[in-house]
Amino acid sequence: MPNENFDKVIVEWKDAYEMESGWQTIEEAIKIRPPTIFSMGFVLKEEKEYIILAGDVGRKGDSDCGRVQVIPKSWVKRVKLIDES
């Protein structure tokens, strides 16, 4: 069983976006919007400024994790707790 000490969530957030290399018209550039991203994972830490998620955690008693994301709170639109009951 995975470590039960971490909440499982879906985070909806806006990400930064960079256009591909090369020249674009100003008209093309000003149409760009930040993409909406949905990340699912285990909350390792949540602070006022950011939330840290891991996509993978070890079994209970293990201290390993993988696919770690640090998302600035100012980019977060919604955090939904995954209820497994």
Stockholm file with secondary structure:
# STOCKHOLM 1.0

chainA/1-85         MPNENFDKVIVEWKDAYEMESGWQTIEEAIKIRPPTIFSMGFVLKEEKEYIILAGDVGRKGDSDCGRVQVIPKSWVKRVKLIDES
#=GR chainA/1-85 SS CBCTTSCEEEEEEECCCCCCSSCCCHHHHTTCCCCEEEEEEEEEEECSSEEEEEEEECBTTCCCEEEEEEEEGGGEEEEEECCCC
#=GC SS_cons        CBCTTSCEEEEEEECCCCCCSSCCCHHHHTTCCCCEEEEEEEEEEECSSEEEEEEEECBTTCCCEEEEEEEEGGGEEEEEECCCC
//
